[in-house]
Every structure is written in C-alpha cells, then in structure tokens.
Amino acid sequence: MEETIRQALAAAVGESGSPGAVAYVGNRDAPIFFEALGHAQLEPVPAPAQTSTIYDLASLTKVVATTTALLLLRDQGAVEFERSVSDYVPIAAFRGITVRHLLTHTGGLVAGRPLYRTHSSVDAMLEEYGREGIQNAPGISWRYSDAGFMLLGRIVERAAGKPLDRFCAERIFTPLNMADTFFNPPARLRSRCAPTERCAWRERIVQGEVHDENCCAVGGVSGHAGLFSTAEDLARFCRAFLGGALVSEAVLDEVSALGQVPSYPWQGLGWLIDPWDTSTTGFLPSRRALGHTGWTGTSMWMDRDTGVFAILLANTCHPVRDVRDNKVLRNTFYSGVARALYPRRTNTHAGLDRLLRENFYTIRAARRVALLTNHAAVDQMGRHILDVPGLGASHTLHVLYSPEHGIRGTHEAGAEVASERGAVPVISLYGKRTRPTAAELSEIGYFLIDLQDIGSRYYTYMATMRECLSACAQAKKPVLILDRPNPLGGAVLEGPIAERTGSPVCCAPIPVRHGMTMGELAVFFLREEFSKQKLNLSVQLLDSWRRDALFDECAYPWVAPSPNIPTPLTALVYVGTCLFEGTNLNEGRGTETPFHVVGAPWLDAEAVIGRILPEEMPGCSLSACRYTPRAIPGKASSPRYRDEECRGIRIHVNKPRDVRAFALALALLRAIRKQHPRQFEWGAFFDVLAGGEKVRAWLERDMPAADILAQFASPLDAFAASRPRRYE
C-alpha cells in the first residue's frame, strides 16, 4: 500500500512539473503515509522539501479557516446562515445575498478582481465589489468566488468581534495543537516556507508571504486566502473534523450534503463534495468525501465513509506559474491513493453527470434536441435526465424516443409499446416502428442517447441505439451518447461471437457478455457499419470507471433498466440463464427472482445439480427449490408454466467477480438434457439467442461445457484486442 502511494506521489510530481510535494495519507487513528519528495525551493538556491515544510494554502483558507469559523459562530448563535449579508457587513448592495449563498458560491458575485493596485483594505475592496462585482441575482447559478469568501471573512470578524486570524488561532488552531498554522508566518519561520512565484508586482520571489495579491494588499489576512500550514497540522485538522471535535455529525451531514446547489450538486457548505472530476482534482471513491484545492498546488480530501483523508501540499507556481499543472498533480496522486486504499471501489459518474458539470457545453449550440431514453437515465443523485436542472432551460426537447419496456420501463419483455402524445411527443421504437423518421430528425440540432445497458448481447437497447445511429447518419445529424457503466464491467467476455445477426436480441457480431459500454458499442457500430456515412458521433465519457468494476463497486444509484432485471446481480446471471428462454424451461419469469431460478414441473433438480462439477459453476452455488410462476403485471403476464408448481434450481451468487454465467448455463443445459432426454425441448428462439446453431449442435453431441468454451477462446481473444476501449 505505502509503495503504491509512494509511486503515485513520484509520478504526480514528475508528470506535473512541480518542484516537489509533501503528502500525508491517514485515517482517524494513525498515519498511513507521510513523506516529502523533491524540492521545496528551486530559486535562488535549491532546497529539499521536508515533511515540516510550511506551504501557502491559498484557497484551502476558505474551508480550514473561514468555513470552520462560521460553523463555530453559528453554533454559538452569533451567525445565522439564512440572514442577509448586509446585516453583518452594512453594504446595501449585498442585501439580497445570504451567508449560505456565499458558502455555496451562489451569491451572484464575480470570481474576483485584481484590486490590489488600488485598494489596501478589505472594506474598500468589498465596497468595490458591491458597486461592480454583482453579476446576477443570488441563488440562481454557481460561480466560484474569492470575493464571496473575502466577504465571509469579514462577517466572521464582525460576528466574533475580533480579527479573523485571531479568532481562528483561538478557536481552531491552538485547541488542535496546530502550531505551524497561521496567517502571516513569523519571520523566524519564513525559511521553512516553500516559496511561490517570482511576482511581477512585488518584483521578487515570494516566500513566507501570501501569494494572492488581493490578500497581500490587505495585510495577509482574508477569508479567501492567506493561511499557511504543514501537512502534519492539516492531518490534525482532518482527524478533528471527521471525529467530531470541531463540529457535530449533524453539521457534517449538512456540510457535505449533495444537491445543495441543484445546478452544481457537488458544492457543499464551503467544501467541495463527492470529488470525481479526475481532470481537475483526482478522486476518492465515496459519495461522502469532501475537500478543497488551492491555487498554489495544495489540496486535501476526507472520506467520511472510511475516515481516510489525503493531503497533498505543493508549490507548483514556483518559480513561475507557466509550467504548473495542478490537474496532473492532483489526478495522479489521488487516483493512486484510491487504487491503494480502495482496490475494489470506484466513484463512477455517468455521462449525464459530466454533461451537467460542463453546463451542457457539447450541445450548447443546439436549440432543439431529440432524446432516446427511459426511466433508468438518472444522475448520481437519482434525478431523471428530464428533471436535471439546465437541460429544459437551455434547450427545447423536440421529441422523446423510448426503447423496449417504454419510457417508464413498465412494459414487459416483448410487449409492443404505443407512442404517446403530449407537449413533447414520446415515440416508441419497439414494435412496428424501430427508428426515427427523416422528417422528425430534420427539425433537431442534436440527437441525445442516454440508456442504461446491462452488458448482454440479448438486451435490445443496443439494437434501438443502432437504428437511431443509422437514421442520424443518413440525416447527417450529430449524436451524443451519454455513457453509463457496463454493470458487468469490461474485463470479462463470455459466449460465442454471433454469426447470425438481425434480431433485436442479436443485432451485432459480438459476444454474449461483450464488455462494452453503450458509448463503446456506438463506436463499434460507427466503425463497422457507419464509417462511410461519416456519422458525427460524440461520447460523453464516464468519469472514474474502471473496466474491471462491477456495478455494485461503482457507488452509482441502480434503477432497474427493465422489469425483470431488478438488481445488478440479475444482470450477471442473465448472461447465462436467458438462454433458457429458448427451451421449454421457465427462467424465473413470474417470480420475484427472475433469471436466478430455472425449472419445470418435470425437473429432477437434485439429480441435475449432482451432474454439475464444481469448476462448472464459478462464483456460484446451486440448490434445489420449488416455485410457482405467477402472472405479474408489467413483468410477466403469461410466464411459462403459469400457476404450475415447478421443481427448480436456484443460482446463488457467492463471488460476483468470479461468476461466468454462460459457462454455468452450458453445464446446466447439458445436465438437464442428459437427465431428461424425453422432457427437454429446444425452442426456435434458442439459436437466435446463441447467435447461431453451433451451441445447440455441440450440446446435442453431448460436448462438455469446457470443450464448448474452448471453441470460443481464440475468437474472444481477437475480439478483446480489437473492440473499442475508451476506459484504460
């Protein structure tokens, strides 16, 4: 673990061009990793980074000092977050802005302005922001604002009756024994401070003096910048913050609650939450992680789920800012920490989340859009795409298209879905009609697709997407796929590559478990079928998804994409047990556990199970059961053996990562045929599901499952090497 983090730190420093860095990874009880690497100083004389090096925290000031101070003052009744800012700082222009608005960067203020050449006090700068710095009404949109936190720092001083630095020292730093944390480091400690850039305004390398010019101009103390500290002191802060020594658990819940700003749900009270944008910050795999970054190269994150925290202090702006790359620094380090501490978890965000985070940049020019989607298209907070703020406000939704099961996912498999009239028409692409018309497409600027697939070739959503891609290629309309995780991951392939295609359940020459996301499938279709038509295809990629991650490891809300796939584990076994739809056995439809059981009134379950070798059911175990399929509206109106007691075999998933459901299905089919040669029957649908007649023919020759699987090995290897891979 330590070596993995050490390598991540080395890669982060090397790839970002930072002089060096100090990293501290720990939990509520003890350090996990604490080391310095590289240089703290390059000019005028090189000096190594030390674990005791003091760094200019820049915007970490906002959360370590200002936000914490406000939370403490609220606890003692000196500040109310819903009150007008002008009640504390008597500037009329701020009357409509509340303290909470400023803490969530929704006050409508500018990010900041270079006032340091003309103003020398906080109050003078705030008066200027009151005259010229309000860009929109408060509470409407998120805009990160130094000006807002400069104002919050002044509110702390007014409410506390003392300067910000003194209040923070008395109430935060001294009680926590943060002896190396302060505004305006004393002269005796300046040699321990990592210098920042060669400042044109001050005409020298800045060391032991705040880098931020506005903060410097007002004396080095402000709510937005000015704090200096060490990694060890910040570790003390993290432990106290997570452990309840500073604020209560209820306050932590409030601070780190997702969705406080609907248009930017990752903003908490002061703190950023749910870090995931790997292009900017790196990530920790938890929805309850909170943290912040600083312009000079500093950052810290705390995971409330595990108590783990990570601190990275650097001076990437030294000696000049031109070579700095904080994005690479943070992404490389924190991603390495995540790999070391959370090898089986990630914090995946879908294409819809990224579209929201980027303020719909990709489709901004398109005023009218079409959307292929259904009920499972939700963001990380569980909000449906039609309810996500911003889409309806910035674009006209011209038409909605729905796949099998309908826009609400309430129609059972194979049921024809009628189109619906309304303010926005909903057109079904499952049944007699399978693709948009040229007339419909002529009136749109962009075609959006947001569907949760389950990773199996049998699933019809990819076929509907393929038809839409074909129609858009012919109409020369751009397409944007909002990608989602493959619930089965992308590391494992199973089953034969289809030789007979053309059915909605077998629309492409791909394996049964194909290992691709919908975005990758779209790229596959583009490459194989639409390249000559020059389809304009874009994919809004997932963030922080690993190819080997199953859905339960992605920290993403699961919405059943169809009535009989209630859980991600169902999708895992569906890869195999869906084959039983092509036989005269019931595959669990009409029960509460579809695809987890197979059975028939005539099945000798115990005898069949006895024929299955342990190596033929990886990751699973089998047990005999009895069940009676019932009509379930919207799921199975007429399941096979309806109202008849079935003797069945139940599949128990013990180790999801080891499950190979197609291999298990082959073993079960072979054993059932041998046990019941007279009762067992093939259906015409079996060859369609299997992608050809070979699987059935091999089973009819009593070929063992292992030998059948061996037939697939070489083609699967070739497919694995050639398929689109957007997530490596």
C-alpha positions in Angstrom: 0.0 0.0 0.0 2.7 2.5 1.0 4.7 1.7 -2.1 1.7 2.3 -4.3 1.1 5.7 -2.8 4.9 6.5 -3.0 4.8 5.7 -6.7 1.7 7.8 -7.1 3.5 10.8 -5.4 6.6 10.3 -7.6 4.5 10.2 -10.7 2.4 13.2 -9.7 5.5 15.4 -9.0 7.3 14.2 -12.1 4.4 14.5 -14.6 3.1 17.8 -13.3 6.4 19.7 -13.3 6.0 20.6 -9.6 9.3 21.3 -7.7 8.2 18.8 -5.1 5.4 17.9 -2.7 4.6 16.7 0.8 1.9 14.0 1.1 0.0 12.8 4.1 -2.5 10.0 4.0 -4.1 8.8 7.2 -7.2 7.9 9.0 -8.9 8.8 12.3 -6.4 6.7 14.2 -3.0 6.9 12.6 -0.9 7.9 9.6 -0.7 5.6 6.6 1.8 7.5 4.5 3.7 10.7 5.3 6.6 11.7 3.0 8.2 14.6 1.2 9.6 14.4 -2.3 11.6 16.7 -4.5 12.3 20.4 -3.8 10.5 23.0 -1.7 12.7 25.7 -3.4 14.4 26.0 -6.7 15.4 29.7 -6.6 17.6 31.3 -5.6 19.2 28.2 -4.1 17.7 24.7 -4.4 16.4 23.3 -1.1 14.7 19.9 -0.5 11.0 19.5 0.5 10.7 18.4 4.1 7.7 16.9 5.9 7.9 20.0 8.1 7.8 22.5 5.1 5.2 25.2 5.5 3.1 25.9 2.5 0.9 28.8 1.3 -2.5 27.0 1.4 -4.2 29.5 -0.9 -7.9 28.6 -1.2 -7.7 25.9 1.5 -8.1 29.0 3.7 -11.7 29.1 2.6 -12.5 25.8 4.3 -9.9 25.2 7.0 -10.3 28.8 8.4 -13.3 30.7 7.2 -15.9 27.9 6.8 -15.0 26.3 10.1 -15.1 29.7 11.9 -18.6 30.3 10.5 -19.8 26.9 11.7 -18.4 27.6 15.2 -20.0 31.0 15.3 -23.4 29.6 14.1 -23.2 27.0 16.9 -22.9 29.8 19.5 -25.7 31.8 17.9 -23.5 34.7 16.5 -24.2 34.0 12.8 -27.3 32.8 11.0 -26.8 31.3 7.6 -30.2 32.4 6.2 -29.7 36.1 7.2 -28.7 38.8 4.8 -25.0 39.5 4.4 -25.8 43.2 4.9 -26.9 42.5 8.5 -23.3 41.8 9.2 -21.5 44.0 6.7 -23.6 47.1 6.1 -23.3 47.4 2.4 -26.7 47.8 0.8 -25.7 46.0 -2.5 -25.4 42.7 -0.6 -28.9 42.9 1.0 -30.3 40.0 -1.1 -27.4 37.7 -0.5 -27.4 35.3 2.5 -24.5 33.8 4.3 -25.5 30.4 2.9 -25.4 31.9 -0.7 -21.8 32.8 -0.2 -20.8 29.5 1.4 -22.2 27.7 -1.6 -20.8 30.1 -4.2 -24.3 31.2 -5.3 -24.2 34.8 -4.2 -24.0 36.1 -7.7 -20.6 37.7 -7.1 -17.7 37.7 -9.6 -14.9 35.3 -9.0 -12.6 38.1 -8.0 -10.9 41.2 -9.4 -7.3 42.5 -9.2 -7.9 45.3 -6.8 -4.6 45.1 -5.1 -3.1 48.0 -7.0 -5.8 50.5 -6.0 -7.2 49.2 -2.6 -5.4 48.5 0.6 -8.3 47.3 3.0 -10.9 44.6 3.0 -13.7 47.1 3.4 -12.6 49.1 0.5 -12.5 46.0 -1.7 -15.9 44.9 -0.5 -17.3 48.4 -1.3 -15.9 48.0 -4.8 -17.5 44.5 -5.2 -20.7 46.0 -4.0 -20.5 48.6 -6.8 -19.2 46.5 -9.6 -18.9 42.8 -8.6 -22.5 41.5 -8.6 -23.2 39.7 -11.9 -26.6 38.1 -11.3 -29.3 37.6 -8.7 -28.3 35.3 -5.8 -29.3 31.7 -5.7 -29.5 31.3 -9.5 -26.2 29.8 -10.5 -22.9 28.5 -9.1 -19.8 30.7 -9.6 -16.7 30.0 -7.6 -15.9 33.3 -5.9 -12.9 34.7 -4.0 -14.9 37.8 -3.5 -17.7 35.9 -1.7 -15.2 34.4 0.8 -13.5 37.7 1.4 -16.9 38.9 2.4 -17.4 35.8 4.6 -14.1 36.5 6.4 -15.3 40.0 7.2 -18.6 38.5 8.5 -16.5 36.3 10.9 -14.7 39.4 12.2 -17.9 41.4 12.7 -19.7 38.5 14.4 -16.7 37.4 16.6 -15.6 41.0 17.5 -12.0 40.2 16.6 -9.8 39.7 13.6 -10.2 36.5 11.5 -6.6 35.3 12.2 -7.0 35.8 16.0 -10.4 34.0 16.1 -9.1 31.1 14.1 -6.0 30.8 16.3 -8.0 30.8 19.5 -10.9 28.6 18.4 -9.3 26.2 15.9 -5.5 26.1 15.6 -4.4 26.3 19.3 -7.0 23.8 20.6 -5.9 21.4 17.9 -2.2 21.9 18.6 -1.7 23.2 15.0 1.4 25.1 16.0 2.6 25.7 12.4 -0.7 27.1 11.1 -1.2 30.8 10.9 -1.8 33.8 8.7 1.4 35.9 8.1 4.1 33.4 9.2 6.5 34.9 11.8 9.9 36.0 10.5 11.6 33.2 12.3 9.7 30.6 10.3 9.9 32.1 6.9 12.9 30.0 5.9 10.7 26.9 6.4 8.1 28.2 4.0 8.0 26.9 0.4 8.3 29.9 -1.8 5.8 30.6 -4.5 6.3 32.5 -7.8 8.5 35.3 -8.9 5.9 38.0 -8.5 6.0 40.8 -11.1 4.1 43.2 -8.8 6.5 42.7 -5.9 9.5 42.1 -8.2 10.8 39.2 -6.2 10.3 35.5 -5.3 7.6 35.4 -2.7 8.4 33.4 0.4 6.6 33.4 3.8 4.2 35.9 2.4 0.8 35.2 0.9 0.9 34.8 -2.8 -2.6 36.1 -3.5 -2.2 39.7 -4.4 -5.5 40.9 -3.0 -4.9 39.2 0.3 -1.4 40.6 0.4 -2.6 44.1 -0.2 -5.0 44.0 2.8 -2.3 42.7 5.2 -2.2 39.0 4.6 -5.4 38.1 6.3 -8.6 37.4 4.3 -11.4 34.9 4.2 -10.4 33.6 0.7 -6.6 33.2 1.2 -3.6 33.8 3.4 -3.4 30.7 5.6 -0.1 28.8 5.9 0.3 25.3 7.3 2.1 21.9 7.2 0.7 18.6 6.2 1.0 17.3 9.7 -1.1 20.2 11.1 -3.7 19.6 8.4 -3.8 16.0 9.4 -4.7 17.1 13.0 -7.4 19.2 11.5 -8.8 16.3 9.4 -8.9 14.0 12.4 -10.7 16.6 14.5 -13.1 17.5 11.7 -14.0 13.9 10.9 -14.1 12.8 14.6 -16.5 15.4 15.9 -14.0 17.5 17.8 -14.8 20.6 15.8 -18.4 20.1 14.5 -21.1 17.6 15.2 -22.1 14.7 12.9 -25.3 16.5 12.1 -23.3 19.6 11.0 -21.0 17.3 8.9 -24.1 15.9 7.2 -25.2 19.4 6.4 -21.8 20.5 5.1 -21.4 17.5 2.8 -25.0 17.0 1.6 -25.2 16.6 -2.2 -27.6 18.8 -4.1 -27.5 22.0 -2.1 -26.9 23.8 -5.4 -29.2 22.0 -7.9 -27.2 23.1 -11.0 -23.9 22.1 -9.3 -24.7 19.4 -6.7 -21.0 18.9 -5.8 -20.9 22.1 -3.8 -21.4 21.8 -0.1 -21.1 24.4 2.6 -17.7 25.8 1.7 -16.3 22.4 0.9 -16.5 20.6 -2.4 -18.1 17.2 -2.1 -18.0 13.9 -3.9 -14.7 14.6 -5.7 -14.7 12.9 -9.1 -13.6 15.1 -11.9 -10.3 13.4 -12.5 -9.2 16.1 -14.9 -9.2 18.6 -12.1 -8.9 17.0 -8.7 -8.5 13.3 -8.7 -10.9 11.4 -6.7 -11.7 9.3 -3.7 -14.3 6.6 -4.2 -17.0 7.9 -1.9 -20.1 10.0 -2.3 -19.4 11.4 1.2 -15.9 12.6 0.5 -15.3 16.3 0.9 -12.3 18.5 0.2 -10.9 21.5 -1.5 -8.0 22.7 -3.6 -5.7 25.7 -3.5 -4.2 27.7 -6.5 -0.6 27.3 -5.3 -0.8 23.5 -5.6 -2.4 22.5 -2.4 -5.4 20.1 -1.8 -7.0 17.9 0.7 -9.8 15.3 0.8 -11.6 13.5 3.6 -13.7 10.4 3.2 -16.5 10.3 5.8 -17.3 6.7 5.0 -14.0 5.3 6.0 -12.3 8.1 7.9 -9.5 8.2 5.4 -8.0 11.6 4.5 -5.4 12.6 2.0 -3.4 15.8 1.9 -1.1 17.0 -0.9 0.9 20.2 -0.5 3.0 21.6 -3.3 4.1 24.9 -4.7 3.5 24.3 -8.4 3.7 28.0 -9.1 7.4 28.2 -8.1 9.4 29.8 -9.6 6.9 30.7 -12.4 3.3 29.7 -13.0 3.8 28.9 -16.7 4.9 25.3 -16.1 2.4 24.4 -13.4 -0.1 21.6 -13.9 -2.2 21.1 -10.9 -4.6 18.9 -12.7 -2.0 16.3 -13.4 -0.5 16.6 -9.9 -3.8 16.0 -8.2 -5.3 13.5 -10.5 -2.2 11.3 -10.5 -1.7 11.4 -6.7 -5.3 11.0 -5.5 -6.1 8.3 -8.1 -3.1 6.4 -6.8 -4.3 6.8 -3.3 -7.7 5.4 -4.4 -6.1 2.4 -6.0 -4.0 1.7 -2.9 -6.8 2.0 -0.4 -9.9 1.0 -2.4 -8.9 -1.7 -4.9 -12.5 -2.8 -5.3 -14.3 0.5 -5.3 -14.5 3.5 -7.5 -16.7 6.6 -7.7 -18.2 6.4 -11.1 -20.1 9.3 -12.7 -22.2 8.9 -15.8 -22.1 10.9 -19.0 -25.2 12.8 -17.7 -23.3 14.0 -14.7 -20.5 15.2 -16.8 -22.9 17.0 -19.2 -24.4 18.8 -16.2 -21.0 19.6 -14.7 -19.9 21.1 -18.0 -23.1 23.1 -18.3 -24.2 21.3 -21.4 -21.2 22.6 -23.3 -21.3 19.9 -26.0 -24.8 20.6 -27.2 -25.0 24.3 -26.3 -25.4 25.4 -29.9 -28.4 23.1 -30.5 -31.6 24.7 -29.5 -33.8 21.7 -30.4 -32.8 18.2 -29.4 -34.2 14.7 -29.6 -33.6 12.2 -26.8 -33.7 8.4 -26.7 -34.0 7.4 -23.1 -36.1 5.7 -20.4 -36.7 5.8 -16.7 -33.2 4.5 -15.8 -31.4 7.5 -17.1 -30.7 9.1 -13.7 -27.8 11.2 -12.5 -25.7 10.4 -9.4 -28.4 11.8 -7.1 -31.1 9.7 -8.7 -32.7 12.5 -10.7 -34.1 11.6 -14.1 -32.5 13.3 -17.1 -35.7 15.2 -17.7 -35.5 16.6 -14.1 -31.9 17.6 -14.2 -31.6 21.4 -14.0 -30.4 23.0 -17.2 -31.5 20.8 -20.0 -35.0 22.1 -20.3 -33.9 25.7 -19.6 -31.2 25.8 -22.3 -32.7 23.5 -25.0 -36.1 22.7 -26.5 -36.8 19.0 -26.2 -38.4 18.3 -29.5 -39.2 14.6 -29.2 -38.6 11.7 -26.9 -37.9 8.2 -28.1 -38.3 5.1 -26.0 -36.9 1.6 -26.3 -38.4 -1.8 -25.3 -40.3 -1.6 -22.0 -41.3 2.1 -22.7 -40.3 5.4 -21.4 -41.3 4.4 -17.8 -40.0 0.9 -18.0 -43.3 -0.6 -17.2 -44.0 -2.8 -20.2 -42.9 -6.5 -20.0 -40.4 -8.0 -22.4 -41.6 -8.3 -26.0 -44.7 -6.2 -25.4 -45.4 -3.6 -28.2 -45.3 -0.1 -26.7 -47.5 2.6 -28.1 -46.4 6.1 -28.7 -47.7 8.9 -26.6 -48.9 12.4 -27.5 -48.2 15.4 -25.3 -46.3 18.7 -25.1 -43.3 16.6 -26.0 -44.3 13.5 -28.0 -43.0 10.1 -26.8 -42.4 7.8 -29.8 -41.8 4.1 -29.2 -39.1 2.5 -31.2 -40.1 -1.0 -30.1 -42.7 -2.8 -32.1 -43.8 -2.0 -35.7 -41.5 1.1 -35.8 -37.8 0.9 -34.9 -36.2 4.2 -36.0 -36.8 7.9 -36.2 -38.1 9.3 -39.4 -36.2 11.8 -41.6 -38.9 14.4 -41.0 -38.5 14.2 -37.3 -34.8 14.5 -37.5 -34.9 17.4 -39.9 -36.1 19.6 -37.1 -33.4 18.9 -34.5 -29.9 20.1 -33.9 -28.6 17.2 -31.8 -29.7 13.6 -31.0 -29.0 12.5 -27.4 -29.0 8.9 -26.3 -29.0 8.0 -22.6 -29.8 4.4 -21.9 -28.5 2.0 -19.2 -27.5 -1.2 -20.8 -26.7 -4.4 -18.9 -23.8 -5.8 -20.8 -25.5 -8.7 -22.5 -26.0 -9.2 -26.3 -29.6 -10.3 -25.7 -30.6 -6.9 -24.4 -32.4 -4.9 -27.0 -31.4 -1.4 -26.1 -28.2 -1.5 -28.2 -30.4 -2.6 -31.2 -32.6 0.5 -30.7 -29.5 2.7 -30.4 -28.1 1.2 -33.6 -31.2 2.0 -35.5 -31.1 5.6 -34.2 -27.4 5.9 -35.2 -28.3 4.7 -38.7 -31.1 7.2 -39.1 -28.9 10.0 -37.8 -26.1 9.1 -40.2 -28.5 9.2 -43.1 -30.0 12.5 -41.9 -26.5 13.9 -41.1 -27.4 14.8 -37.6 -24.9 14.8 -34.8 -25.3 12.2 -32.0 -24.2 12.4 -28.4 -24.1 9.3 -26.2 -24.3 9.9 -22.5 -22.3 6.9 -21.4 -23.1 4.7 -18.4 -21.3 1.9 -16.6 -21.5 -1.6 -18.0 -22.9 -3.4 -14.9 -20.8 -6.5 -15.8 -17.6 -4.5 -16.1 -15.5 -4.6 -19.2 -12.8 -7.0 -18.3 -14.6 -10.3 -18.9 -16.1 -11.6 -22.2 -18.3 -14.7 -22.4 -20.1 -16.7 -25.0 -19.7 -17.0 -28.8 -19.5 -14.1 -31.2 -22.7 -14.1 -33.0 -22.7 -15.4 -36.5 -26.4 -14.9 -37.3 -27.5 -11.3 -36.6 -30.5 -9.3 -37.5 -32.7 -9.8 -34.4 -33.2 -7.2 -31.7 -31.7 -9.7 -29.3 -28.7 -10.4 -31.5 -28.1 -7.3 -33.6 -24.3 -7.4 -33.9 -21.3 -9.9 -34.2 -20.3 -9.5 -30.6 -20.0 -12.0 -27.6 -22.9 -12.6 -25.3 -21.1 -10.7 -22.5 -19.5 -8.1 -24.6 -17.6 -5.9 -22.1 -18.5 -2.6 -23.7 -20.4 0.5 -22.5 -23.1 2.0 -24.7 -20.6 4.6 -25.8 -18.2 1.9 -26.9 -20.9 0.0 -28.6 -21.8 3.1 -30.5 -18.2 3.5 -31.6 -18.2 -0.2 -32.6 -21.3 0.4 -34.8 -19.7 3.5 -36.3 -16.5 1.6 -37.1 -18.3 -1.5 -38.5 -21.3 0.0 -40.2 -21.5 3.8 -40.5 -17.9 4.9 -41.2 -18.7 5.5 -44.9 -21.7 7.6 -43.9 -19.4 9.8 -41.7 -21.7 9.8 -38.7 -20.9 12.7 -36.4 -20.7 10.8 -33.1 -19.6 12.0 -29.7 -19.5 10.2 -26.4 -19.8 11.9 -23.0 -17.4 9.6 -21.2 -17.8 8.2 -17.7 -15.6 9.6 -15.0 -13.6 7.3 -12.8 -15.0 4.0 -14.2 -12.6 1.0 -14.2 -13.0 -1.8 -16.7 -12.9 -4.4 -14.0 -15.6 -2.7 -11.9 -19.0 -4.4 -11.4 -21.9 -2.1 -10.9 -22.0 -2.6 -7.1 -18.5 -1.3 -7.0 -19.3 2.0 -8.8 -21.1 3.9 -6.0 -23.9 4.7 -8.5 -27.6 4.5 -8.0 -29.2 1.4 -9.6 -32.5 1.8 -11.3 -33.8 -1.4 -12.8 -33.4 -0.8 -16.6 -36.2 -3.3 -17.3 -38.8 -5.0 -15.2 -37.0 -8.4 -14.9 -33.5 -7.0 -14.1 -34.2 -5.8 -10.6 -30.6 -5.9 -9.4 -27.0 -5.8 -10.9 -26.6 -9.5 -9.8 -29.6 -10.3 -12.0 -27.8 -8.9 -15.0 -24.8 -11.0 -14.1 -26.7 -14.3 -14.2 -28.9 -13.2 -17.1 -25.9 -13.7 -19.4 -26.4 -17.4 -19.0 -30.0 -18.1 -17.9 -31.6 -16.0 -20.6 -30.7 -19.0 -22.9 -33.4 -20.9 -21.1 -36.0 -18.7 -22.9 -35.1 -20.8 -25.9 -36.1 -24.0 -24.2 -39.2 -25.4 -22.5 -38.0 -24.5 -19.0 -39.1 -21.5 -17.0 -36.3 -19.0 -16.5 -37.7 -17.3 -13.4 -40.2 -15.0 -15.0 -43.3 -14.8 -12.9 -41.2 -14.8 -9.7 -39.5 -12.2 -7.6 -36.1 -13.6 -8.6 -36.1 -13.7 -12.4 -33.1 -15.4 -14.0 -31.9 -16.7 -10.7 -34.0 -19.8 -11.0 -34.7 -22.3 -13.8 -37.2 -25.0 -13.5 -40.1 -27.1 -14.8 -42.8 -29.3 -13.3 -40.9 -32.4 -14.5 -37.3 -31.3 -13.5 -35.4 -33.5 -11.1 -33.4 -30.6 -9.7 -31.3 -32.6 -7.2 -30.2 -35.1 -9.9 -29.3 -32.3 -12.3 -27.3 -30.5 -9.6 -25.5 -33.7 -8.9 -24.2 -33.7 -12.5 -22.6 -30.3 -12.3 -18.9 -30.2 -11.5 -17.6 -27.5 -9.1 -15.5 -26.0 -11.8 -18.6 -25.5 -13.9 -20.2 -23.0 -11.6 -17.5 -20.5 -10.8 -18.6 -17.9 -8.2 -21.9 -19.7 -7.7 -23.6 -22.4 -5.8 -26.8 -24.3 -6.7 -29.7 -25.5 -4.6 -33.0 -27.3 -5.4 -36.2 -25.3 -4.8 -39.9 -25.3 -5.6 -41.7 -22.2 -7.0 -44.9 -21.4 -8.9 -44.7 -18.8 -11.7 -47.5 -16.2 -11.4 -48.8 -13.5 -13.6 -47.1 -10.3 -12.6 -48.5 -7.2 -14.4 -45.7 -5.3 -16.2 -43.2 -8.1 -15.7 -44.7 -11.4 -16.8 -48.3 -11.6 -17.8 -48.1 -15.2 -19.0 -44.9 -16.9 -17.8 -44.1 -20.4 -18.9 -45.9 -22.9 -16.5 -48.0 -20.2 -15.1 -49.7 -21.3 -11.8 -47.9 -24.7 -12.0 -45.5 -25.7 -9.3 -42.0 -26.0 -10.8 -39.2 -28.0 -9.4 -36.3 -25.7 -9.8 -32.6 -24.9 -9.5 -31.7 -21.7 -7.7 -28.4 -19.9 -8.5 -26.7 -18.3 -5.6 -24.0 -15.7 -6.4 -21.2 -16.1 -3.9 -18.3 -14.3 -5.6 -19.7 -11.9 -8.3 -16.3 -11.3 -9.8 -15.8 -15.0 -10.4 -19.2 -15.7 -12.0 -19.2 -17.0 -15.5 -23.0 -17.4 -16.1 -22.7 -18.5 -19.7 -20.4 -21.4 -18.7 -22.9 -22.4 -15.9 -25.8 -22.3 -18.4 -24.0 -24.6 -20.7 -23.3 -27.1 -17.9 -27.0 -26.9 -16.8 -28.3 -27.4 -20.3 -26.1 -30.4 -20.8 -27.1 -32.0 -17.5 -30.8 -31.3 -18.0 -30.7 -32.9 -21.4 -29.0 -36.0 -20.1 -31.3 -36.3 -17.1 -34.5 -35.6 -19.1 -33.9 -36.6 -22.7 -37.7 -37.0 -23.3 -39.0 -34.0 -21.5 -36.4 -31.4 -22.5 -37.1 -29.5 -25.7 -35.4 -26.8 -27.7 -37.3 -23.8 -28.9 -36.7 -21.9 -32.2 -35.6 -18.9 -30.2 -32.5 -20.7 -28.8 -30.4 -20.3 -31.9 -31.3 -16.6 -32.1 -30.1 -16.0 -28.6 -27.0 -18.1 -29.1 -26.1 -16.2 -32.3 -26.2 -19.4 -34.5 -26.8 -23.1 -34.3 -23.4 -24.2 -33.2 -24.0 -24.1 -29.4 -27.1 -26.2 -29.7 -25.4 -28.6 -32.1 -22.5 -29.1 -29.7 -24.9 -29.7 -26.8 -26.8 -32.2 -28.8 -23.5 -34.0 -29.3 -23.1 -34.0 -25.5 -20.0 -31.9 -25.7 -18.8 -30.9 -22.1 -19.2 -27.2 -21.3 -15.4 -26.8 -21.0 -14.9 -28.1 -24.6 -17.6 -25.7 -25.9 -16.0 -22.8 -24.1 -12.7 -23.7 -25.7 -14.2 -23.2 -29.1 -14.8 -19.5 -28.1 -11.4 -18.8 -26.7 -9.5 -17.7 -29.7 -12.3 -15.5 -31.3 -12.9 -13.9 -27.9 -9.2 -13.0 -27.6 -9.2 -11.5 -31.0 -12.4 -9.5 -30.2 -10.9 -8.3 -26.9 -8.0 -6.9 -28.8 -10.0 -5.1 -31.5 -13.1 -3.8 -29.7 -13.3 -0.1 -28.8 -11.7 0.6 -25.4 -12.3 4.1 -24.1 -11.5 3.4 -20.5 -8.0 2.2 -20.0 
